[in-house]
Amino acid sequence: MATVKDQVGEVLLGTNDEPQLSQLTRSAFMKHALKDEATGEYYLGEEQFIDAVAPESEDYHKIKRYQYGILFLVADREGSGKVTLQDWAVFQNLLAKPDAEYEVIFRFFDRRRTGFINFDDFYQTWKAHKADTSLPFDWTSEWATLYIGSKDKRHTMTYPQFAQMLRGLQGERVRQAFLHFDRNKDGYIEPEDFQRIILETASHKLSDYLLENLPTLCNISAGSKISYANVRAFQNIIQQMDMVELIIRNATNKSADGKITRTDFLNEAARISRFNLYTPMEADILFHFAGLDEPSGRLGLKDFARVLDPSWHNIYSLTTNTISDAGQKAFASTRSILHDILESIHHFALGSLAGAFGAFMVYPIDLVKTRMQNQRSVAGQVLYKNSLDCARKVIKNEGFLGLYSGVLPQLVGVAPEKAIKLTVNDLVRGKFTEKSTGKIWWPWELFAGGAAGACQVIFTNPLEIVKIRLQVQGEVAKTVEGAPKRSALWIVKNLGLVGLYKGASACLLRDVPFSAIYFPAYSHLKRDVFGESPQKSLGVVQMLTAGAIAGMPAAYFTTPCDVIKTRLQVEARKGEATYTGLRHAAKTIYQQEGFKAFFKGGPARIMRSSPQFGFTLAGYEVLQRAFPMPGHAEEDGPRGHVEPGLGLAEAKAPLPYLRSRNALKVILDLDENFGRPKLPPGKTWTGIPGFGGRSQT
């Protein structure tokens, strides 16, 4: 087991040591494998194989989980119905290849393992998976002949030839389907026929919102039918979804309100597209579907997401899924809520420990800062020359433990202080952040930070006054003979409820501007300097640096408020001035000690704030690794939607899983029913009840 020192090093600096593929392969296999009692050999059946390659936690709204059984036929090299460890290793190695998606499909059809695909074998496999009600496809067409030869001159296909044929297959299926429905050969079909064509050829790649509104395509031009030009333009758009999204992102980023028009889209396309121009009809189709609920013609990312994001669920699909999968989803929902509650408690507990650790590590600096701020000259003499002299004299007069006088109230107050501050800032920022663009007006950023600082004072002011009085009583004991040593409990009882909020106005004056400076600065440093985005998450060192830099101006510029707060909250000694309020304290300090007195302890505040943030983050990361959420370590693989919210957002799932999913996307271009078992006449297959679908009569 790694030591704490090693773990801290990994958190801060990262690690380049990755598990060997053989270790990962064996671990994933053994987690799901069954044991053959007769031979003692471990193997995966089809069900166990699907569990291994398709985690239950993923979204199988588009490609059903049972359809991953197609890959089982590829992994089962001997056709025995069992995948051995050797078979599994070969399959995982196959997925590691850069062109794995097409090679997986090639091996699926190359059942004789010759390295070539015979058309007759290919046709029989295709026909076995094709539904009887599917749209017809003519393998004797001119297009097919170019790849496989004419009926009496068929030839075998190599892997590159086969892959290239698949690349253009979907377009040919759409063309043949259009001809099938264009019975009078006038170049037009009914909207319902167009919808059926797209449902059968591309429903695994398109959002429910887009699929349900397909018939409205007839409204982009005069008449009530859809032309072949409309179909080709629509197909060009869906084939270029990634490029379309890149153009939209660029254009919306340049827009002041995050919204663009058709003209903006075409102008941006002209700027960044070298070899691909979009026709007026293609732009019309894109804006037609994205703007069905926004007739103004100015659309944002939220509008386009319904078209570009294949995992987009509409109300109808969510409702039918809930009905069909009631048992499974009710249990999963309950378990998810319970898991979220437990996870929140787990994170809060680790955050409290990490916050206490950070506060403890920098507490001596905080004590020195307090002593320096409270120091007043007596007959022109001062007790401490500077911060280092103060630390040295504390250790000499009070021992090393003197540096930790009053640490307990600080540790008790750290957890709620951080929780309140972070929660309020996030809530207020979220309220004023524009949902479509993710942007927030800078005055609202300052307001959110200030509100967070104000809310924390309610809880932290009593703890601050107790901590400060404990911090200075050590030096009082050395300078005033017979001075009693007070406990935290005595101080609380002596002050009373009202006394615990002494100096609260100064505390507000310090914490409101501190948070108003700190949170926006931290946010902008992460985003503008270190490049944080939905596609890029920062490492711990980058977050530490951002936090440290943001804390410096916030700490230093609020030092005068901290000095006044300290003077108001500390117990005045004999012969020292007693302050009646905020204004009186500021005026007296300025008259008696000069302007520089307002910045006493400023360097100490900077030295405390930055490392405290660093220690807290590092401690939190180490604690997460040492004490993971129970059950979390067992959940290998991705969680949540594999498809990102918008296509160009990088998916977080392991690459082998993504390639498995992408291979199924390509094979479903052949027919949407691949992987679905044949049903008796009169029934339509829509999935296994409880696993993403239902059978219907």
C-alpha positions in Angstrom: 0.0 0.0 0.0 1.3 3.4 -0.9 2.4 5.7 1.9 0.7 9.0 2.6 3.9 10.7 1.3 3.5 8.8 -2.0 -0.2 9.6 -2.2 0.5 13.3 -1.7 3.1 13.2 -4.4 0.7 11.5 -6.8 -2.1 14.0 -6.1 0.2 17.1 -6.6 2.5 15.8 -9.4 0.5 13.0 -10.9 1.9 9.6 -12.0 3.0 8.1 -15.3 2.8 4.5 -14.1 -0.1 2.8 -15.7 -1.3 -0.8 -15.1 -0.2 -3.2 -17.8 -2.8 -4.3 -20.3 -2.6 -7.9 -19.2 -3.4 -6.9 -15.6 -6.4 -4.9 -16.8 -7.5 -7.6 -19.1 -7.4 -10.3 -16.5 -9.1 -8.2 -13.9 -12.0 -7.3 -16.1 -12.4 -10.9 -17.2 -12.3 -12.4 -13.7 -14.8 -9.9 -12.4 -17.5 -11.4 -14.6 -16.2 -14.9 -15.4 -18.0 -18.2 -14.6 -16.1 -21.4 -13.7 -16.6 -24.6 -15.6 -16.9 -27.2 -12.9 -15.9 -30.0 -15.2 -12.7 -28.5 -16.5 -12.0 -25.8 -13.9 -11.7 -23.2 -16.8 -13.1 -19.7 -16.4 -15.2 -18.3 -19.2 -17.8 -15.7 -20.1 -21.2 -16.6 -21.4 -23.1 -14.0 -23.6 -24.7 -12.4 -20.5 -21.4 -12.2 -18.6 -19.7 -10.8 -21.7 -22.3 -8.0 -22.1 -21.8 -7.2 -18.4 -18.1 -6.9 -19.0 -18.2 -4.7 -22.2 -21.4 -2.7 -21.4 -21.7 -1.5 -17.8 -25.3 -1.3 -16.5 -24.7 2.3 -15.4 -24.5 3.6 -19.0 -27.3 5.1 -21.2 -28.6 2.5 -23.6 -31.4 4.7 -25.0 -30.1 4.5 -28.5 -28.1 1.3 -28.8 -29.7 -1.3 -26.6 -27.6 -3.2 -24.2 -28.5 -6.6 -25.5 -27.2 -5.6 -28.9 -23.7 -5.8 -27.5 -24.2 -9.5 -27.9 -23.2 -9.0 -31.5 -19.7 -8.4 -30.2 -19.9 -11.7 -28.3 -20.0 -13.5 -31.7 -16.7 -11.7 -32.6 -15.0 -12.6 -29.3 -16.1 -16.2 -29.4 -13.6 -17.3 -32.0 -14.4 -21.0 -31.8 -18.2 -20.5 -31.8 -18.5 -22.6 -28.6 -20.8 -20.1 -26.8 -17.9 -19.4 -24.4 -15.3 -16.6 -24.3 -12.1 -17.8 -22.7 -9.5 -15.6 -21.1 -7.4 -16.0 -24.3 -10.4 -15.0 -26.4 -11.0 -12.0 -24.1 -7.4 -10.9 -24.4 -7.6 -11.1 -28.2 -10.8 -9.1 -28.3 -9.4 -6.4 -26.0 -6.3 -6.2 -28.1 -8.5 -5.8 -31.2 -10.3 -2.9 -29.5 -7.0 -1.2 -28.9 -6.3 -0.9 -32.7 -6.9 2.5 -34.2 -9.4 1.2 -36.7 -11.1 -1.2 -34.3 -14.6 -0.1 -35.2 -14.4 -1.4 -38.8 -12.2 -4.4 -38.0 -14.7 -5.7 -35.4 -17.5 -5.6 -38.0 -15.2 -7.3 -40.6 -14.5 -10.2 -38.2 -18.2 -10.5 -37.5 -18.9 -11.2 -41.1 -15.6 -13.2 -41.7 -17.0 -16.2 -40.0 -14.5 -18.6 -41.7 -11.6 -16.4 -40.5 -10.0 -16.3 -44.0 -9.2 -12.6 -44.1 -11.7 -12.1 -46.9 -15.5 -11.7 -47.0 -17.4 -13.9 -49.4 -20.6 -12.2 -50.5 -22.8 -15.2 -50.1 -21.7 -15.6 -46.5 -22.2 -11.9 -45.9 -25.6 -11.9 -47.5 -26.8 -14.9 -45.3 -25.6 -13.2 -42.1 -27.2 -9.9 -43.1 -30.5 -11.6 -44.0 -30.6 -13.5 -40.7 -30.5 -10.3 -38.7 -32.8 -8.3 -41.0 -36.4 -7.9 -39.9 -39.1 -9.0 -42.3 -40.8 -5.6 -42.1 -37.6 -3.7 -42.9 -37.3 -1.5 -45.9 -36.0 -3.5 -49.0 -32.5 -3.2 -50.1 -31.3 -4.4 -53.6 -27.8 -6.0 -53.5 -27.9 -6.3 -57.3 -28.1 -2.5 -57.7 -25.5 -0.6 -59.6 -24.0 0.8 -56.4 -23.6 -2.6 -54.8 -22.2 -4.1 -58.0 -19.3 -1.6 -57.9 -18.2 -3.1 -54.6 -19.1 -6.8 -54.9 -19.4 -7.4 -58.7 -22.5 -8.3 -60.6 -24.6 -11.3 -59.8 -22.7 -13.8 -61.9 -19.3 -12.2 -61.2 -19.2 -11.8 -57.4 -15.8 -11.4 -55.8 -14.5 -11.6 -52.2 -13.9 -8.3 -50.4 -10.7 -7.4 -48.6 -10.9 -5.5 -45.3 -10.3 -2.0 -46.8 -12.9 -2.7 -49.6 -15.5 -3.9 -47.1 -14.9 -0.9 -44.7 -15.3 1.5 -47.6 -18.5 -0.1 -48.7 -19.9 0.3 -45.2 -18.9 3.9 -45.3 -21.3 4.7 -48.1 -24.0 2.1 -47.3 -26.3 4.3 -45.3 -26.6 6.8 -48.1 -27.5 4.1 -50.6 -30.1 2.7 -48.3 -31.7 6.1 -48.1 -31.6 6.5 -51.9 -33.2 3.1 -52.5 -35.8 3.7 -49.8 -36.7 7.0 -51.5 -37.2 5.3 -54.8 -39.3 2.7 -53.1 -41.8 5.3 -51.8 -41.6 7.5 -54.9 -44.1 5.4 -56.7 -45.1 7.9 -59.4 -41.5 8.9 -60.0 -42.1 12.6 -59.5 -39.2 13.1 -57.1 -41.4 13.6 -54.0 -42.5 11.4 -51.1 -44.9 11.9 -48.2 -43.5 13.2 -44.9 -44.5 10.0 -43.1 -42.5 8.0 -45.6 -39.4 10.2 -45.0 -39.8 9.7 -41.3 -39.9 5.9 -41.7 -36.8 6.0 -43.9 -34.7 7.9 -41.3 -36.1 5.9 -38.4 -34.9 2.7 -40.1 -31.6 4.0 -41.3 -30.3 6.4 -38.7 -32.4 6.3 -35.5 -29.4 5.0 -33.6 -27.6 8.3 -34.4 -30.2 10.9 -34.0 -32.1 12.5 -31.0 -35.7 11.7 -30.2 -36.6 15.3 -30.7 -35.3 15.3 -34.3 -36.9 11.9 -35.1 -40.3 12.9 -33.9 -40.3 16.2 -35.9 -39.0 14.7 -39.2 -42.4 15.1 -41.0 -42.1 18.9 -40.5 -39.3 19.0 -43.1 -42.0 19.5 -45.7 -42.6 23.0 -44.3 -39.2 24.4 -45.4 -40.6 24.9 -48.9 -43.9 25.3 -50.6 -46.0 22.2 -50.9 -46.7 19.4 -48.5 -44.3 16.7 -49.8 -40.5 16.2 -49.4 -38.2 16.3 -52.4 -35.1 14.1 -52.9 -33.1 17.4 -52.6 -34.5 17.8 -49.1 -33.6 14.3 -48.2 -30.0 14.6 -49.5 -29.5 18.0 -47.7 -30.8 16.4 -44.5 -28.5 13.5 -44.9 -25.5 15.8 -45.5 -26.2 17.6 -42.3 -26.4 14.5 -40.1 -23.3 13.1 -41.7 -21.4 16.3 -40.8 -22.8 16.7 -37.3 -19.4 17.1 -35.6 -18.3 19.8 -38.1 -21.7 21.6 -37.8 -21.3 21.7 -34.1 -17.8 23.1 -34.3 -19.1 25.9 -36.5 -22.0 26.6 -34.1 -19.7 26.7 -31.0 -17.4 29.1 -32.7 -20.2 31.4 -33.9 -22.1 31.4 -30.5 -18.9 32.1 -28.6 -18.5 35.3 -30.7 -22.0 36.4 -30.2 -22.7 38.8 -27.3 -25.9 36.9 -26.2 -24.7 33.4 -27.2 -27.3 33.2 -30.0 -26.8 33.1 -33.8 -28.8 33.5 -37.0 -28.6 31.5 -40.2 -26.4 34.2 -41.7 -24.0 33.9 -38.7 -23.8 30.1 -39.2 -23.0 30.4 -43.0 -20.4 33.2 -42.3 -18.6 31.1 -39.7 -18.7 28.0 -41.9 -17.0 30.0 -44.7 -14.2 31.0 -42.2 -13.4 27.5 -40.9 -14.5 25.1 -43.6 -11.8 24.5 -46.3 -13.3 21.6 -48.2 -16.9 21.5 -47.1 -19.5 24.2 -48.0 -23.0 24.1 -46.8 -25.8 24.8 -49.2 -28.7 27.3 -48.4 -31.0 24.3 -48.1 -28.8 22.5 -45.6 -28.6 25.7 -43.5 -32.4 26.0 -43.7 -32.9 22.4 -42.5 -30.6 22.9 -39.6 -32.3 26.1 -38.4 -35.7 24.7 -39.1 -35.3 21.7 -36.7 -33.3 23.6 -34.1 -35.8 26.6 -34.1 -39.2 24.8 -33.9 -39.7 26.4 -30.5 -37.9 29.6 -31.2 -39.5 31.4 -34.2 -37.2 34.5 -33.9 -34.5 32.8 -35.8 -31.8 33.6 -33.2 -30.7 30.3 -31.6 -28.4 29.2 -28.8 -26.5 26.0 -28.0 -29.5 24.8 -26.1 -31.7 24.9 -29.2 -29.1 23.2 -31.4 -28.4 20.5 -28.7 -31.8 18.9 -29.4 -30.7 18.3 -32.9 -27.0 17.6 -32.5 -27.1 15.5 -29.3 -28.2 11.9 -30.0 -28.8 11.1 -26.3 -31.3 14.0 -26.1 -34.5 12.5 -24.5 -37.9 14.1 -25.2 -40.9 13.9 -22.8 -42.5 11.1 -24.8 -39.4 8.8 -24.7 -38.8 9.5 -21.1 -42.5 8.6 -20.3 -42.5 5.4 -22.3 -39.2 4.3 -21.0 -40.5 4.9 -17.5 -43.6 2.8 -18.2 -41.7 -0.1 -19.9 -38.9 -0.2 -17.3 -40.9 0.7 -14.3 -39.5 -2.0 -12.0 -35.9 -1.5 -12.9 -36.0 2.3 -13.0 -37.9 2.7 -9.8 -35.3 0.6 -8.0 -32.4 2.4 -9.8 -33.9 5.8 -9.0 -34.4 4.9 -5.3 -30.9 3.5 -5.1 -29.5 6.6 -6.9 -31.1 9.0 -4.5 -29.8 7.1 -1.5 -26.4 6.9 -3.1 -26.4 10.6 -3.7 -27.2 11.3 -0.1 -24.6 9.0 1.2 -22.1 10.4 -1.3 -22.8 13.9 -0.1 -22.3 12.9 3.5 -19.1 11.1 2.5 -17.7 14.1 0.6 -18.7 16.5 3.4 -16.9 14.4 6.0 -13.8 14.2 3.9 -14.0 17.9 3.2 -14.3 18.7 6.9 -11.3 16.6 7.7 -9.3 18.1 4.8 -10.3 21.6 5.9 -9.3 20.9 9.4 -6.0 19.5 8.2 -5.4 22.7 6.1 -6.2 25.0 9.0 -4.0 23.0 11.4 -1.0 23.1 9.1 -1.1 27.0 8.7 -2.4 27.8 12.2 1.0 29.0 13.6 1.0 31.6 10.8 -2.5 32.6 11.8 -1.4 33.0 15.4 1.6 35.1 14.4 -0.7 37.2 12.2 -3.1 37.8 15.1 -0.3 38.7 17.6 1.2 41.2 15.1 -2.2 42.8 14.4 -2.9 43.2 18.1 0.5 44.6 18.9 0.5 48.2 20.2 3.6 50.3 21.1 4.1 51.1 24.9 6.4 54.1 25.5 7.7 53.7 22.0 8.5 50.1 22.5 7.0 47.0 20.7 7.1 43.4 21.9 7.7 42.0 18.4 10.0 43.4 15.7 8.5 41.4 12.9 6.6 38.1 12.2 9.7 35.9 12.5 10.6 37.6 15.8 7.1 37.0 17.0 7.2 33.3 16.1 10.6 32.9 17.8 9.4 34.6 21.0 6.2 32.6 21.1 8.2 29.4 21.1 10.7 30.7 23.6 8.1 32.0 26.1 5.2 29.5 25.6 6.8 26.5 24.0 6.1 25.0 20.6 2.5 24.3 21.6 2.1 28.0 22.1 1.9 28.3 18.3 -1.4 26.3 18.5 -3.2 28.3 21.2 -6.9 28.4 20.3 -6.6 25.8 17.5 -9.6 23.8 18.6 -12.3 26.4 17.8 -10.6 27.0 14.5 -10.8 23.3 13.6 -14.5 23.1 14.7 -15.4 26.1 12.6 -13.5 25.2 9.4 -16.1 22.6 8.1 -19.2 24.7 8.3 -17.3 27.9 7.2 -16.1 26.2 4.0 -19.5 24.5 3.4 -21.5 27.7 3.9 -19.2 29.9 1.8 -19.0 27.4 -1.2 -22.7 26.6 -1.2 -23.9 30.2 -1.1 -21.5 31.2 -3.8 -22.5 28.3 -6.1 -26.3 29.0 -5.5 -26.1 32.7 -6.3 -23.8 32.2 -9.3 -26.1 29.5 -10.6 -29.1 31.9 -10.2 -27.5 34.6 -12.3 -25.6 32.4 -14.9 -27.2 32.3 -18.3 -28.0 28.7 -18.9 -27.6 28.7 -22.7 -24.1 30.2 -22.6 -22.7 29.5 -19.1 -21.7 33.1 -18.8 -22.3 35.5 -15.9 -22.1 39.3 -15.7 -19.1 40.3 -13.6 -21.1 42.4 -11.1 -23.1 39.3 -10.3 -19.9 37.4 -9.7 -18.9 40.0 -7.2 -22.3 39.9 -5.6 -22.2 36.0 -5.3 -18.8 36.1 -3.6 -19.9 38.9 -1.3 -23.1 37.1 -0.3 -21.0 34.0 0.5 -18.7 36.0 2.7 -21.7 37.6 4.5 -23.4 34.3 5.2 -20.4 32.7 6.7 -20.0 35.5 9.3 -23.2 34.2 11.1 -21.4 31.0 12.0 -17.7 32.0 12.1 -17.7 35.3 14.1 -18.3 33.5 17.5 -15.5 31.1 16.7 -13.2 33.9 15.5 -13.5 35.9 18.8 -12.9 32.8 20.9 -9.9 31.8 18.8 -8.4 35.3 18.9 -8.7 35.6 22.7 -7.1 32.2 23.1 -4.3 33.2 20.7 -3.3 36.4 22.7 -3.7 35.1 26.2 -0.3 33.3 26.0 1.5 36.6 25.6 -0.7 38.2 28.3 0.4 35.5 30.8 4.1 36.4 30.2 3.7 40.2 30.4 1.0 40.5 33.1 1.8 38.8 36.4 -1.0 36.7 37.8 -3.1 36.8 34.6 -5.5 33.8 34.6 -5.5 31.3 31.8 -9.0 31.0 30.4 -10.6 28.1 28.5 -12.7 28.4 25.4 -15.8 27.5 27.4 -15.2 30.2 30.0 -14.8 32.8 27.2 -18.1 31.7 25.6 -19.9 32.0 29.0 -18.3 35.3 29.8 -19.1 36.9 26.5 -22.7 35.7 26.2 -24.6 35.5 22.9 -24.4 39.2 22.1 -20.7 39.3 23.1 -19.9 36.5 20.7 -20.9 38.8 17.8 -18.6 41.6 18.9 -16.8 42.9 15.9 -19.3 41.3 13.5 -19.5 44.5 11.5 -15.7 44.4 11.0 -15.9 40.7 10.2 -18.5 41.5 7.5 -16.3 44.3 6.3 -13.4 41.8 5.9 -15.2 38.6 4.7 -17.6 40.2 2.1 -14.8 41.9 0.0 -12.5 38.9 0.6 -15.0 36.5 -1.0 -16.0 39.1 -3.6 -12.4 39.2 -4.7 -11.5 35.6 -4.2 -14.3 33.7 -5.9 -14.3 35.7 -9.2 -10.5 35.7 -9.3 -10.3 32.0 -8.8 -13.0 31.3 -11.4 -11.4 33.5 -14.0 -7.9 32.1 -13.3 -9.1 28.6 -13.8 -11.0 29.4 -17.0 -9.0 32.2 -18.7 -5.4 31.3 -17.6 -5.5 27.5 -17.1 -8.1 26.8 -19.8 -10.7 25.0 -17.7 -13.8 24.0 -19.8 -16.4 21.3 -20.1 -13.8 19.5 -22.2 -10.8 20.1 -19.9 -10.6 19.4 -16.2 -7.7 20.9 -14.3 -5.2 19.0 -12.3 -4.6 19.5 -8.5 -1.5 21.6 -9.1 -3.3 23.9 -11.5 -6.1 24.4 -9.0 -3.7 24.9 -6.1 -1.9 27.6 -8.2 -5.2 29.3 -9.1 -6.3 29.3 -5.5 -3.0 30.6 -4.2 -2.9 33.5 -6.7 -6.5 34.4 -6.1 -6.0 34.4 -2.3 -3.1 36.8 -2.4 -4.9 40.0 -3.4 -8.0 39.0 -1.5 -6.0 38.5 1.7 -3.8 41.6 1.4 -6.4 44.2 0.4 -8.7 43.1 3.2 -6.0 43.3 5.9 -7.2 46.7 7.2 -10.6 45.2 7.9 -8.9 42.2 9.6 -6.8 44.5 11.8 -9.9 46.4 12.9 -11.8 43.2 13.6 -8.9 41.8 15.7 -8.7 45.0 17.8 -12.5 44.9 18.4 -12.6 41.3 19.3 -9.5 41.0 21.5 -9.8 41.7 25.2 -8.2 45.1 25.9 -5.3 45.1 28.4 -4.7 47.7 31.2 -3.6 51.0 29.8 -4.6 50.2 26.2 -7.3 52.0 24.3 -10.8 50.6 24.3 -12.6 50.8 21.0 -16.3 51.6 21.0 -17.1 50.6 17.4 -15.9 50.2 13.9 -15.4 53.9 13.1 -13.8 54.7 16.4 -11.3 51.8 16.1 -10.3 52.9 12.6 -9.9 56.5 13.6 -7.9 55.7 16.8 -5.5 53.3 15.0 -4.8 55.8 12.3 -4.2 58.7 14.8 -2.0 56.7 17.3 -0.2 54.3 14.9 -0.4 55.7 11.4 -1.7 54.3 8.1 0.9 51.4 8.1 -0.8 49.9 11.2 -3.8 48.9 9.0 -1.5 46.4 7.1 0.0 44.8 10.1 0.1 41.0 9.6 -0.6 41.4 5.8 2.2 39.2 4.7 1.2 36.7 7.3 -2.4 36.7 6.0 -1.0 36.0 2.4 1.3 33.3 3.7 -1.6 31.6 5.5 -4.4 31.8 2.9 -2.5 30.3 0.0 -0.9 27.3 1.6 -4.1 26.6 3.6 -6.0 26.2 0.3 -3.3 23.9 -1.0 -3.1 21.7 2.1 -6.9 21.4 2.1 -7.1 20.3 -1.5 -4.2 17.9 -1.3 -5.6 16.4 1.9 -9.0 16.0 0.3 -7.5 14.1 -2.7 -5.4 11.8 -0.5 -8.4 11.1 1.8 -10.5 10.2 -1.3 -8.0 7.7 -2.4 -7.4 6.3 1.0 -11.2 6.1 1.9 -13.2 5.8 -1.3 -17.0 5.8 -1.3 -18.0 2.3 -0.3 -18.8 0.4 -3.5 -17.3 3.1 -5.7 -14.0 1.1 -6.3 -16.0 -1.8 -7.6 -17.8 0.2 -10.2 -15.3 -0.1 -13.1 -16.0 1.6 -16.4 -17.9 4.8 -17.2 -21.0 6.2 -15.4 -23.8 8.3 -16.8 -24.4 9.1 -20.4 -21.6 7.9 -22.7 -22.7 10.3 -25.3 -21.5 13.8 -24.2 -24.1 16.6 -23.8 -22.9 17.9 -27.2 -20.8 15.8 -29.6 -17.5 17.7 -29.4 -17.4 17.4 -25.6 -14.9 14.6 -25.0 -16.5 11.4 -23.8 -15.0 10.1 -20.5 -15.6 6.4 -21.0 -12.6 4.0 -21.7 -11.5 3.9 -25.3 -12.3 0.2 -25.8 -15.9 0.8 -24.7 -16.3 3.7 -27.0 -15.0 1.7 -29.9 -17.4 -1.1 -29.1 -20.2 1.3 -29.1 -19.0 2.9 -32.4 -18.7 -0.5 -34.0 -22.3 -1.1 -33.2 -23.2 2.3 -34.7 -21.7 1.3 -38.0 -23.2 -2.2 -38.0 -26.6 -0.8 -37.4 -26.2 1.2 -40.6 -26.9 -2.2 -42.3 -30.1 -2.6 -40.4 -31.6 -1.3 -37.2 -32.6 -4.8 -36.1 -29.1 -6.3 -35.9 -28.8 -8.1 -32.6 -32.6 -8.4 -32.0 -33.9 -12.0 -31.9 -36.7 -13.0 -34.3 -40.2 -12.8 -32.9 -43.4 -14.7 -33.9 -45.6 -13.0 -36.5 -47.7 -10.2 -35.1 -45.1 -8.9 -32.6 -42.6 -6.2 -32.8 -39.3 -6.3 -30.9 -38.4 -3.1 -29.0 -36.1 -4.5 -26.3 -36.0 -6.8 -23.3 -38.5 -5.7 -20.6 -36.6 -4.1 -17.8 -33.5 -3.6 -19.9 -34.4 -0.7 -22.2 -37.5 -1.9 -24.0 -40.6 -4.1 -24.3 -42.3 -6.5 -26.6 -45.6 -5.3 -28.1 -48.3 -7.0 -29.9 
